[in-house]
Amino acid sequence: MQSAAIPLTLLTGFLGSGKTTLLNRLLPQPALGRCAVVINELGAIGLDHLFVSTSRDETIALLENGCLCCGVRDKLAATVTDLLQRRTRGEIPAFERILIETTGLARPGPVISLLLGDPALEGRLQLDGIVTTVDAKHGAAQLARHEESRQQVAVADRLLLTKAELVDAAALADLEAALEALNPGAPRIPVRNGEIDAQQLLDILTPRALRPWLRAEPAPRKLLMRGATASRVAHPDIDSFCLTYSQALPMQAFETALTVLLGYHGERILRVKGIGNFIGESRPVVFHGVQQLLHEPLRLEAWPDDDHTTRLVFIVQGLARSVIEETITHFLREAGVEAAASC
């Protein structure tokens, strides 16, 4: 019988946004004991003094708290597969979760699709969340200039505003407005001097952690684009919107619609999250997708509030809302249900 899938956290962020400093503070913490952390350059984190042992090929190091640090060799999927194989053979401690640091120019969507879609890793990993670091001082300019930075923010489940000690409250508020425009509902956590509790980066896509997000609504863009921040906040290539359905829906038709949308337009659907009220289901169902990949639905024990409507939030790049709405309507109609979306 196959063992349970291992939770996977992706740590991403643009060049110079403080991922290495953050990892330096995170890795020794007890919360990351029994965690395997895949790092771009093992020697760059500066924690050699905490290594209690290293593998013969010096690609894996064990920290005092039980955390495993692994440098990327060749391809990322091969590195993770090798870690899992060594774990099975008992060559390294039996870690219970994986955290992966991406390069500063990586687009998180393809990384997740590559890992969770790899045949050798099928069913062995489960996305626990995407955490993005944003430089509090230079982040607004990077968002304006670099598409990679915008995508990293748009797909995040949690945003860490690093180097917050270097800016004043007004500058931080301007940056938060820009982040709100790109990714409504993602919690934003100011980080000063790299100090943060590792537990804030774990167990993100769980029923308890999802509930605040499910109550969030996309912020009206016109409310965000005002004053001196307008030029920095407006990113016309990325948009977010929600669709709401008041009646119970056929789950299979709904899933098919999302699968088709991600299959044909996955490169432009950066993230989709939602909660559904489905015919024949006594509990609400949470679903989320990252570009081409739709993850296994999660059934909650109860609704997070009195609103039992089906609600989806899409974050898209260069894709009209009408394309998504018409596709969902088509598959619902094929199942004999006429349902119009509102928001």
C-alpha positions in Angstrom: 0.0 0.0 0.0 1.4 3.4 -1.0 2.2 5.7 2.0 0.5 9.1 2.4 1.6 11.9 0.2 4.3 14.2 1.7 3.4 17.9 2.1 5.4 20.2 -0.2 6.0 23.9 0.4 7.5 26.0 -2.4 9.5 29.1 -1.3 9.9 31.5 -4.2 10.7 35.2 -4.6 12.5 37.5 -7.0 16.3 38.0 -7.1 17.6 39.7 -3.9 14.3 39.4 -2.0 15.9 37.7 0.9 15.2 34.0 0.5 18.7 33.0 1.7 18.6 35.2 4.8 15.2 33.8 5.5 16.3 30.2 5.2 19.3 31.0 7.4 16.8 31.9 10.2 14.3 29.2 9.4 16.3 26.0 9.1 17.5 25.7 12.7 13.9 26.1 14.1 12.3 23.0 15.7 9.3 23.3 13.3 11.5 22.3 10.5 12.8 19.2 12.2 11.9 16.1 10.1 11.7 18.3 7.1 13.8 18.0 3.9 14.8 21.4 2.5 15.9 21.6 -1.2 18.2 24.6 -1.6 19.7 26.0 -4.8 23.2 26.2 -3.3 23.9 24.2 -0.2 27.0 26.2 0.7 25.2 29.6 0.3 23.1 29.4 3.5 26.1 29.7 5.8 25.0 27.1 8.3 27.9 24.8 8.1 28.5 25.1 11.8 25.1 23.5 12.4 25.7 20.5 10.2 26.1 17.3 12.3 26.7 15.1 9.3 26.8 15.1 5.4 26.4 12.5 2.8 29.4 11.0 1.0 28.7 13.1 -2.1 28.2 16.1 0.1 24.8 16.9 -1.4 22.8 16.3 1.8 23.5 17.7 5.2 21.8 17.0 8.5 21.2 19.8 11.0 21.1 19.5 14.8 17.3 19.9 14.8 16.9 16.9 12.4 16.3 19.1 9.3 17.8 17.7 6.1 19.4 20.2 3.7 19.8 19.1 0.1 21.4 20.9 -2.8 19.8 20.7 -6.3 21.6 18.3 -8.5 20.8 18.3 -12.2 17.0 18.5 -12.4 14.7 19.3 -9.5 12.4 16.4 -10.0 15.3 14.0 -10.0 16.7 15.6 -6.8 13.3 15.1 -5.0 13.0 11.5 -6.4 16.5 10.7 -5.1 15.6 12.1 -1.7 12.5 9.9 -1.5 14.4 6.8 -2.6 17.1 7.4 0.1 14.4 7.9 2.7 12.7 4.5 1.7 16.1 2.7 1.9 16.7 4.2 5.3 19.9 6.0 4.2 18.6 9.4 5.6 16.1 10.2 8.4 12.4 9.7 7.5 11.4 13.3 6.8 7.7 14.2 6.9 7.6 17.3 4.7 9.6 18.9 1.9 10.4 22.6 1.4 11.8 23.7 -1.9 13.6 27.0 -2.6 13.3 28.2 -6.3 15.7 30.4 -8.2 14.9 34.1 -8.2 13.7 34.1 -11.8 11.6 30.9 -11.6 7.9 30.9 -12.4 6.3 28.9 -9.6 3.5 27.4 -11.7 5.7 25.3 -14.1 7.8 24.2 -11.1 4.8 22.8 -9.3 3.4 21.3 -12.5 6.8 19.6 -13.2 7.0 18.1 -9.7 3.5 17.0 -9.1 3.1 15.8 -12.7 6.3 13.8 -12.8 5.5 10.1 -13.2 8.1 9.1 -10.6 6.5 11.4 -8.1 2.9 10.8 -8.9 0.9 10.5 -5.6 4.0 11.0 -3.5 3.7 14.7 -3.0 0.9 17.1 -2.0 1.1 20.8 -2.3 0.9 22.5 1.1 1.4 26.0 -0.1 3.4 28.5 -2.1 5.3 31.2 -0.1 6.7 34.2 -1.9 9.2 36.7 -0.5 8.9 40.3 -1.7 11.5 42.9 -1.0 9.8 45.7 0.9 12.2 48.3 -0.4 12.5 47.3 -4.1 9.4 45.1 -4.5 7.1 47.7 -6.1 9.7 48.5 -8.8 10.4 44.8 -9.4 6.6 44.2 -9.9 6.4 46.9 -12.4 9.4 45.7 -14.4 9.5 42.0 -14.2 6.8 39.5 -15.2 8.5 36.8 -13.1 8.0 38.9 -10.0 4.3 39.4 -10.8 3.7 35.7 -11.4 5.5 34.8 -8.1 3.2 37.1 -6.2 0.0 36.1 -8.1 0.3 32.4 -7.3 1.3 32.8 -3.6 -0.7 31.5 -0.7 1.4 33.6 1.7 3.4 36.8 1.0 6.5 37.6 3.1 7.4 41.3 3.0 11.2 41.0 3.7 13.5 43.8 4.8 10.5 45.6 6.3 12.9 47.3 8.7 14.3 49.3 5.8 11.1 51.2 4.8 8.6 53.5 6.5 4.9 52.7 7.1 3.8 54.7 4.0 6.1 52.7 1.6 5.0 49.5 3.1 1.4 50.4 2.7 2.0 51.3 -1.0 3.6 47.9 -1.6 0.7 46.1 0.2 -1.8 47.9 -2.1 0.2 46.6 -5.1 0.2 43.1 -3.7 -3.5 43.3 -2.9 -4.2 44.1 -6.5 -2.3 41.1 -7.8 -3.4 38.6 -5.2 -6.4 39.4 -3.1 -6.8 37.3 0.0 -3.2 36.1 0.4 -2.0 36.9 3.9 0.9 39.5 3.9 3.5 39.1 6.7 6.1 41.8 7.3 9.5 40.2 8.0 12.2 42.2 9.8 15.9 41.1 9.7 14.7 37.7 8.4 13.0 36.8 11.6 9.8 34.7 11.3 8.3 31.7 13.0 8.7 28.7 10.6 5.2 27.5 11.6 3.8 30.4 9.6 5.0 28.8 6.4 3.6 25.3 7.1 0.1 23.7 6.9 -1.2 26.4 4.7 -3.6 24.5 2.5 -5.5 23.0 5.4 -9.2 23.6 6.3 -8.3 25.8 9.2 -5.9 28.0 7.2 -8.2 28.1 4.2 -11.1 29.6 6.0 -9.8 33.2 6.2 -9.0 33.1 2.5 -12.4 31.8 1.6 -14.0 34.9 3.2 -11.7 37.2 1.2 -13.0 38.9 -1.9 -11.0 40.4 -4.8 -10.4 44.1 -4.1 -12.0 46.4 -6.6 -9.2 47.6 -8.8 -10.4 51.2 -8.9 -10.1 51.4 -5.1 -6.5 50.3 -5.3 -5.4 52.6 -8.1 -5.3 56.0 -6.5 -2.8 58.7 -5.7 0.9 58.2 -6.1 0.6 54.5 -6.0 -1.4 54.2 -9.2 1.4 53.6 -11.6 2.9 50.9 -9.3 -0.3 49.1 -8.5 -1.7 48.8 -12.1 -0.5 45.6 -13.7 -3.0 45.2 -16.6 -1.5 41.9 -17.7 -2.7 40.2 -14.4 -6.2 40.3 -13.2 -8.3 38.7 -10.4 -12.0 38.1 -10.2 -14.5 35.9 -8.5 -17.4 33.8 -9.8 -20.3 32.9 -7.5 -23.1 30.3 -8.1 -26.1 30.3 -5.7 -27.4 26.8 -6.5 -25.9 23.4 -5.9 -23.9 22.2 -8.9 -23.0 18.8 -10.4 -19.5 18.1 -9.1 -18.3 16.0 -12.1 -19.3 18.6 -14.7 -17.7 21.4 -12.6 -14.4 19.5 -12.3 -14.4 18.7 -16.0 -14.8 22.4 -16.8 -11.9 23.3 -14.5 -9.8 20.5 -16.0 -10.5 21.7 -19.5 -9.8 25.3 -18.6 -6.4 24.5 -17.1 -5.6 22.1 -19.9 -6.2 24.7 -22.6 -5.4 28.0 -20.8 -3.2 26.8 -17.9 -0.3 29.1 -18.8 -2.6 32.0 -18.4 -4.6 30.8 -15.3 -2.0 31.5 -12.6 -4.1 30.3 -9.7 -7.7 29.3 -9.0 -9.1 28.5 -5.6 -12.7 28.0 -4.5 -15.3 26.3 -2.3 -18.2 24.4 -3.8 -21.7 23.4 -2.9 -22.3 20.2 -4.9 -25.3 18.0 -5.5 -25.1 14.9 -3.4 -22.3 16.3 -1.2 -23.2 16.9 2.4 -19.9 18.8 3.1 -18.3 21.8 1.2 -15.5 20.9 -1.1 -12.4 23.1 -1.5 -10.4 22.9 -4.7 -7.4 24.8 -6.0 -5.2 24.7 -9.1 -1.9 26.1 -10.3 -1.7 26.7 -14.0 -2.1 23.3 -15.7 -2.6 21.3 -12.5 -5.8 20.8 -10.6 -5.2 19.4 -7.2 -7.3 16.7 -5.3 -10.5 18.3 -3.9 -10.5 18.8 -0.1 -13.7 18.2 1.9 -14.2 20.4 4.9 -16.0 19.2 8.0 -18.3 22.3 7.9 -18.9 25.5 6.0 -16.7 28.4 7.2 -19.7 30.7 7.5 -23.4 31.0 6.7 -22.7 31.6 3.0 -23.2 28.2 1.2 -22.7 29.4 -2.3 -20.1 28.1 -4.7 -17.3 30.7 -4.8 -14.2 30.7 -7.1 -11.4 33.2 -7.3 -9.3 33.2 -10.5 -5.9 35.0 -10.9 -5.2 35.2 -14.6 -2.8 36.7 -17.1 -4.0 37.9 -20.4 -7.2 35.8 -20.3 -10.8 37.3 -20.4 -13.2 36.4 -17.7 -15.8 35.6 -20.3 -13.7 32.6 -21.5 -13.8 31.0 -18.1 -17.4 31.8 -17.4 -18.6 30.5 -20.7 -16.6 27.3 -20.4 -18.1 26.5 -17.0 -21.6 27.4 -18.2 -21.2 25.0 -21.2 -20.3 22.0 -19.0 -23.0 22.7 -16.5 -25.5 23.0 -19.3 -24.3 19.6 -20.7 -25.1 18.2 -17.3 -28.6 19.7 -17.5 -28.0 22.6 -15.1 -28.6 26.2 -16.1 -26.5 28.4 -13.7 -25.4 31.9 -14.2 -22.3 33.2 -12.3 -22.4 36.4 -10.4 -19.9 38.3 -8.2 
